[in-house]
Amino acid sequence: MNHNKKRFTLLLLYQEESGFLFNSDAHFLYDFISRFPIRGALLDLGCGCGILGLLCARDLPVSVTLLDRQPHNTMLAAQNARVNDIEAEVIEGDFLETDMPKSFDVVVSNPPYYHDGADTSDNDKIAFSRAAGFLPFEAMISRINRCIRPRGRLIFCYDAKQLPMLMRVLQEKRFTVCDIRFVHGRADRPAHLVLIHARKGARSLAAIHPPLIHFDGEEMSEEVKSIYQKTRTYSIKCRIS
């Protein structure tokens, strides 16, 4: 694929209207991912409709594998790859139980991170995408350890309030946290999301990036506007029978 030709072209994304719809998390995480020298085999874990992995495949020198446990998501991810003329391997399965066909240089994920007791949904399609119980963080990292190459990159977002647990698990599984960025709804509010870049078996100090502020008053901040200009996605809601 000629990445220079496709870079930042409009990405059309079909989504199941009754399922989990991607939000700003995916755009912010993609922007964070694009700050690093990403290349090689990339796994988008819990891909949903494929937004994160397809953005990476469109703009970065990577070969992409999209994985999700929900059949409607993998069907949409495959369809979205086709309509955007992007090559991607799509796998349907529970990541904790699926034998991956290869190892990866990069694993990216916007995983379910609502903790126990958090408000979730009676809609199973949405609950699977939100509740951490369907993909516990420690089990997820243990499984990633088995399919990521030495010094491979793990880049993900999570609930900022759970940072102590994230740091503990990553250290126990021998991932070094290299970069952290917090996302705030507004400058005077606590962070609600954390973006983390870690590497397997690396040795480095962590860089704490300036915070990303979503809104400036009632308007999106200038940085967030620039992120959406870079991602250039167009969502089409559909109904899957």
C-alpha positions as CSV (number, residue, x, y, z in Angstrom):
1,M,0.0,0.0,0.0
2,N,1.1,3.5,-0.8
3,H,0.7,5.2,2.6
4,N,1.6,8.6,1.3
5,K,-1.2,8.4,-1.2
6,K,-3.8,7.4,1.3
7,R,-2.6,9.4,4.3
8,F,-5.3,11.4,5.9
9,T,-7.9,10.6,3.2
10,L,-11.5,10.5,4.5
11,L,-12.2,7.2,6.3
12,L,-15.8,5.9,6.0
13,L,-16.9,3.8,8.9
14,Y,-20.1,1.8,9.1
15,Q,-21.3,1.3,12.7
16,E,-24.1,-0.7,14.2
17,E,-26.6,1.8,15.5
18,S,-27.7,-0.3,18.4
19,G,-24.1,-1.2,19.4
20,F,-21.3,0.7,20.9
21,L,-20.4,3.8,18.9
22,F,-16.9,5.0,18.9
23,N,-16.2,8.4,20.5
24,S,-13.4,10.9,21.1
25,D,-11.3,8.2,22.9
26,A,-10.5,6.6,19.6
27,H,-9.5,9.8,18.0
28,F,-7.3,10.9,20.9
29,L,-5.7,7.5,21.1
30,Y,-4.9,7.5,17.4
31,D,-3.3,10.9,17.8
32,F,-1.2,9.6,20.6
33,I,-0.1,6.5,18.6
34,S,0.9,8.6,15.7
35,R,3.5,10.4,17.8
36,F,5.7,7.3,17.9
37,P,7.8,5.6,15.2
38,I,5.2,2.9,14.6
39,R,5.9,0.2,12.0
40,G,5.6,-3.5,11.4
41,A,2.8,-5.9,12.4
42,L,0.1,-4.1,14.4
43,L,-2.8,-5.7,16.4
44,D,-5.9,-3.7,17.1
45,L,-7.3,-5.5,20.2
46,G,-11.1,-5.1,20.6
47,C,-11.3,-3.3,17.3
48,G,-15.1,-2.6,17.2
49,C,-15.9,-1.3,13.8
50,G,-12.1,-1.0,13.1
51,I,-11.6,2.7,13.5
52,L,-8.2,2.6,15.3
53,G,-6.5,-0.1,13.3
54,L,-7.8,1.3,10.0
55,L,-6.6,4.8,10.8
56,C,-3.1,3.3,11.6
57,A,-3.2,1.2,8.3
58,R,-4.2,4.3,6.4
59,D,-1.5,6.6,7.7
60,L,1.4,4.5,9.1
61,P,3.7,1.8,7.6
62,V,2.0,-1.2,9.3
63,S,0.2,-4.4,8.5
64,V,-2.9,-4.6,10.5
65,T,-4.8,-7.3,12.3
66,L,-8.3,-6.4,13.7
67,L,-9.6,-8.6,16.5
68,D,-13.0,-8.5,18.3
69,R,-15.2,-11.1,20.0
70,Q,-18.5,-9.8,18.7
71,P,-19.5,-11.0,15.2
72,H,-21.3,-7.8,14.2
73,N,-18.0,-5.9,14.9
74,T,-15.8,-8.1,12.9
75,M,-18.3,-8.0,10.0
76,L,-18.3,-4.2,10.1
77,A,-14.5,-4.1,10.5
78,A,-14.0,-6.2,7.4
79,Q,-16.6,-4.2,5.5
80,N,-14.9,-0.9,6.5
81,A,-11.5,-2.2,5.4
82,R,-13.0,-3.1,2.0
83,V,-14.9,0.2,1.4
84,N,-11.7,2.2,2.3
85,D,-9.5,-0.1,0.1
86,I,-7.3,-1.0,3.1
87,E,-5.7,-4.4,3.6
88,A,-6.4,-5.9,7.0
89,E,-6.7,-9.3,8.6
90,V,-9.9,-9.7,10.6
91,I,-10.2,-12.2,13.4
92,E,-13.4,-13.0,15.4
93,G,-12.7,-14.4,18.9
94,D,-12.1,-13.9,22.6
95,F,-8.6,-12.5,22.8
96,L,-7.9,-14.5,26.0
97,E,-8.7,-17.8,24.3
98,T,-7.7,-17.1,20.7
99,D,-4.4,-18.4,19.3
100,M,-2.9,-15.5,17.4
101,P,-1.5,-16.4,13.9
102,K,1.7,-14.4,14.5
103,S,3.5,-12.1,16.9
104,F,3.2,-8.3,16.7
105,D,5.5,-5.3,16.9
106,V,2.7,-3.1,18.1
107,V,-0.5,-3.8,20.1
108,V,-3.1,-0.9,20.3
109,S,-6.3,-1.0,22.2
110,N,-9.3,1.0,23.4
111,P,-10.4,-1.8,25.7
112,P,-13.5,-2.0,28.0
113,Y,-12.5,-0.2,31.1
114,Y,-15.7,0.6,33.2
115,H,-14.9,-0.8,36.6
116,D,-17.2,-2.9,38.8
117,G,-20.1,-0.7,40.0
118,A,-19.9,1.8,37.2
119,D,-23.0,2.4,35.2
120,T,-23.1,0.0,32.2
121,S,-25.8,-1.0,29.7
122,D,-28.4,-3.8,29.5
123,N,-27.5,-4.0,25.8
124,D,-25.0,-6.8,25.6
125,K,-23.4,-5.3,22.5
126,I,-22.6,-2.1,24.5
127,A,-21.8,-3.9,27.8
128,F,-19.1,-6.1,26.1
129,S,-17.4,-2.9,24.8
130,R,-17.6,-1.0,28.1
131,A,-17.3,-3.3,31.2
132,A,-13.7,-4.3,32.2
133,G,-15.1,-7.6,33.5
134,F,-15.3,-8.9,29.9
135,L,-11.6,-8.3,29.4
136,P,-9.8,-7.9,32.8
137,F,-6.7,-5.8,32.4
138,E,-4.3,-8.2,34.1
139,A,-5.5,-11.1,32.0
140,M,-5.3,-8.9,28.9
141,I,-1.7,-7.9,29.6
142,S,-0.7,-11.5,30.3
143,R,-2.1,-12.6,27.0
144,I,-0.4,-9.7,25.1
145,N,2.9,-10.8,26.6
146,R,2.6,-14.0,24.6
147,C,2.0,-12.4,21.3
148,I,4.1,-9.2,21.4
149,R,7.7,-9.2,20.3
150,P,10.6,-8.1,22.6
151,R,10.6,-4.3,22.9
152,G,7.3,-4.3,21.2
153,R,5.0,-1.3,21.8
154,L,1.7,-1.4,23.7
155,I,-0.4,1.7,23.3
156,F,-3.8,2.0,24.9
157,C,-6.3,4.3,26.8
158,Y,-8.0,3.6,30.1
159,D,-9.9,5.1,32.9
160,A,-7.5,7.6,34.6
161,K,-8.8,6.8,38.1
162,Q,-7.4,3.2,37.7
163,L,-3.8,4.4,37.0
164,P,-2.3,2.7,40.1
165,M,-3.6,-0.7,39.0
166,L,-2.4,-0.1,35.5
167,M,1.1,0.7,36.6
168,R,1.3,-2.2,39.0
169,V,0.2,-4.8,36.4
170,L,2.4,-3.4,33.7
171,Q,5.4,-3.5,36.0
172,E,4.6,-7.1,37.1
173,K,4.4,-8.2,33.4
174,R,7.7,-6.4,32.6
175,F,6.3,-3.6,30.5
176,T,8.1,-0.3,30.9
177,V,5.8,2.7,30.8
178,C,7.5,5.2,28.4
179,D,4.9,7.9,27.8
180,I,1.8,9.0,29.7
181,R,-0.8,11.7,28.7
182,F,-3.9,12.6,30.6
183,V,-7.1,13.8,29.0
184,H,-9.4,16.3,30.7
185,G,-12.9,17.4,29.7
186,R,-12.0,20.9,30.7
187,A,-8.8,22.5,32.1
188,D,-10.3,22.8,35.6
189,R,-11.6,19.3,35.8
190,P,-9.8,16.1,36.8
191,A,-8.5,13.8,34.1
192,H,-11.0,11.1,33.0
193,L,-8.8,9.2,30.5
194,V,-5.1,8.3,30.4
195,L,-3.1,7.4,27.3
196,I,-0.2,5.1,27.9
197,H,2.7,3.9,25.7
198,A,4.7,1.0,27.2
199,R,7.4,-1.3,25.8
200,K,8.1,-4.9,26.6
201,G,11.5,-5.3,28.3
202,A,12.6,-1.7,27.6
203,R,14.5,0.5,30.0
204,S,13.7,4.1,30.1
205,L,12.2,6.9,32.2
206,A,8.6,7.9,31.6
207,A,7.8,11.1,29.8
208,I,4.7,12.8,31.1
209,H,3.2,14.8,28.2
210,P,1.2,18.0,28.6
211,P,-2.5,17.3,29.2
212,L,-5.0,17.1,26.4
213,I,-7.9,19.4,27.1
214,H,-11.1,18.5,25.2
215,F,-13.2,21.7,25.6
216,D,-12.3,25.4,25.9
217,G,-15.5,26.9,27.2
218,E,-18.3,25.5,25.0
219,E,-16.1,24.9,22.0
220,M,-13.6,22.1,21.3
221,S,-10.0,23.2,22.0
222,E,-7.8,24.0,19.1
223,E,-5.7,20.9,19.6
224,V,-8.8,18.7,19.6
225,K,-10.0,20.4,16.4
226,S,-6.6,19.6,14.8
227,I,-6.9,16.0,15.9
228,Y,-10.3,15.6,14.1
229,Q,-8.9,17.3,11.1
230,K,-6.1,14.6,11.0
231,T,-8.3,11.6,11.7
232,R,-11.0,12.6,9.1
233,T,-13.6,10.0,9.7
234,Y,-17.2,9.8,8.6
235,S,-19.6,7.6,10.4
236,I,-22.5,5.8,8.8
237,K,-25.0,4.2,11.3
238,C,-26.6,1.0,10.0
239,R,-28.8,-1.8,11.3
240,I,-27.6,-5.4,11.3
241,S,-30.4,-8.0,11.3
